[in-house]
Amino acid sequence: MSDPEAPGGSPSAVSLLLVEDDEVIRKSLTMALRRYGYEVTAAGDGLTGLERFREGRHDLLVLDVMLPHLDGIGLCRKVRETDPTPILMMSARGDALDVVSGLEAGADDYIVKPVDTAVLVARIRSLLRRVTFAADATPSEPPAGPDADRLVFGDLVVDTRGLDVSLADEPVTLTPTELRLLLEFAAHPGIVLDRQRLLHEVWDYGWDGDSRVVDLCVQRLRKKIGGERIETVRGFGYKLRR
């Protein structure tokens, strides 16, 4: 894996949890990420990773899929039971089943091993931007007007300033990626948004990314706000019904 020279500026306040059973990869990634200024807690199996997660506060999790005792997908599900912390999955094969299972479990993105450090850091920064900066969490073209901060779609209410979502007056808990995806849809109700646009605006990909991350995140969002609200327009993309 490559280990390019770390750029200036230190994200020293950012804490990462890395769970990887291969000792060589775990130590190499830990050293590389620390060179970039990240605080890294490492674990070699899923159960230890879950303990480390519960013991401290982490800004982002990097999980290998294949882990002893509790695999990365199971660990992801455990975390998602209570916490929206961004999760990046690592898959040794880029196998479709691994990718889909990880995203269905609640992961925000995935990366294929062997891991290029520059790509890993770019993905980490992209995920953290969804949490850290409110400007990055707002839609690309926010609506204007006196009611711009409160978008109403039937019993679904999206507060674009407070970043709160409610359904039938009950709060809806979304991961940062799910929230940003909903904000993008809410800014363009009734307009079809294609997958490449969503990859660019939500996942911050400046390249032809894997559209499966969009499809699986849309599925997760539907489960939380109602399956009928986001319509699939076959061959084009998705739209939020007015």
ChimeraX attribute file (.defattr): number of C-alpha atoms within 10 A of each C-alpha:
attribute: neighborCount
match mode: 1-to-1
recipient: residues
	/A:1	13
	/A:2	12
	/A:3	15
	/A:4	12
	/A:5	11
	/A:6	16
	/A:7	9
	/A:8	8
	/A:9	8
	/A:10	13
	/A:11	13
	/A:12	11
	/A:13	10
	/A:14	14
	/A:15	18
	/A:16	22
	/A:17	24
	/A:18	25
	/A:19	30
	/A:20	26
	/A:21	19
	/A:22	13
	/A:23	11
	/A:24	10
	/A:25	15
	/A:26	18
	/A:27	14
	/A:28	15
	/A:29	22
	/A:30	19
	/A:31	15
	/A:32	22
	/A:33	21
	/A:34	17
	/A:35	16
	/A:36	19
	/A:37	19
	/A:38	19
	/A:39	19
	/A:40	20
	/A:41	17
	/A:42	20
	/A:43	21
	/A:44	17
	/A:45	22
	/A:46	26
	/A:47	19
	/A:48	16
	/A:49	24
	/A:50	20
	/A:51	11
	/A:52	18
	/A:53	19
	/A:54	11
	/A:55	9
	/A:56	10
	/A:57	12
	/A:58	18
	/A:59	18
	/A:60	22
	/A:61	24
	/A:62	24
	/A:63	29
	/A:64	29
	/A:65	27
	/A:66	20
	/A:67	21
	/A:68	14
	/A:69	11
	/A:70	18
	/A:71	17
	/A:72	31
	/A:73	25
	/A:74	19
	/A:75	23
	/A:76	27
	/A:77	16
	/A:78	15
	/A:79	21
	/A:80	17
	/A:81	9
	/A:82	9
	/A:83	13
	/A:84	19
	/A:85	21
	/A:86	24
	/A:87	26
	/A:88	24
	/A:89	24
	/A:90	26
	/A:91	21
	/A:92	14
	/A:93	14
	/A:94	14
	/A:95	11
	/A:96	11
	/A:97	10
	/A:98	20
	/A:99	25
	/A:100	17
	/A:101	17
	/A:102	30
	/A:103	26
	/A:104	19
	/A:105	20
	/A:106	26
	/A:107	31
	/A:108	24
	/A:109	24
	/A:110	25
	/A:111	20
	/A:112	16
	/A:113	14
	/A:114	13
	/A:115	17
	/A:116	15
	/A:117	20
	/A:118	17
	/A:119	12
	/A:120	19
	/A:121	16
	/A:122	13
	/A:123	19
	/A:124	19
	/A:125	15
	/A:126	16
	/A:127	24
	/A:128	18
	/A:129	17
	/A:130	22
	/A:131	20
	/A:132	13
	/A:133	10
	/A:134	13
	/A:135	12
	/A:136	17
	/A:137	23
	/A:138	22
	/A:139	21
	/A:140	15
	/A:141	10
	/A:142	15
	/A:143	15
	/A:144	9
	/A:145	7
	/A:146	7
	/A:147	10
	/A:148	15
	/A:149	16
	/A:150	16
	/A:151	18
	/A:152	15
	/A:153	15
	/A:154	11
	/A:155	12
	/A:156	18
	/A:157	21
	/A:158	23
	/A:159	16
	/A:160	23
	/A:161	13
	/A:162	10
	/A:163	16
	/A:164	15
	/A:165	22
	/A:166	16
	/A:167	16
	/A:168	11
	/A:169	10
	/A:170	11
	/A:171	12
	/A:172	16
	/A:173	16
	/A:174	18
	/A:175	22
	/A:176	22
	/A:177	26
	/A:178	22
	/A:179	25
	/A:180	25
	/A:181	23
	/A:182	23
	/A:183	24
	/A:184	23
	/A:185	21
	/A:186	24
	/A:187	20
	/A:188	19
	/A:189	16
	/A:190	15
	/A:191	15
	/A:192	17
	/A:193	19
	/A:194	16
	/A:195	20
	/A:196	19
	/A:197	13
	/A:198	21
	/A:199	20
	/A:200	14
	/A:201	19
	/A:202	27
	/A:203	23
	/A:204	19
	/A:205	17
	/A:206	10
	/A:207	9
	/A:208	10
	/A:209	15
	/A:210	14
	/A:211	13
	/A:212	15
	/A:213	23
	/A:214	26
	/A:215	18
	/A:216	21
	/A:217	21
	/A:218	19
	/A:219	16
	/A:220	20
	/A:221	21
	/A:222	17
	/A:223	11
	/A:224	13
	/A:225	21
	/A:226	13
	/A:227	13
	/A:228	11
	/A:229	16
	/A:230	21
	/A:231	16
	/A:232	16
	/A:233	12
	/A:234	7
	/A:235	7
	/A:236	11
	/A:237	18
	/A:238	22
	/A:239	21
	/A:240	21
	/A:241	17
	/A:242	13
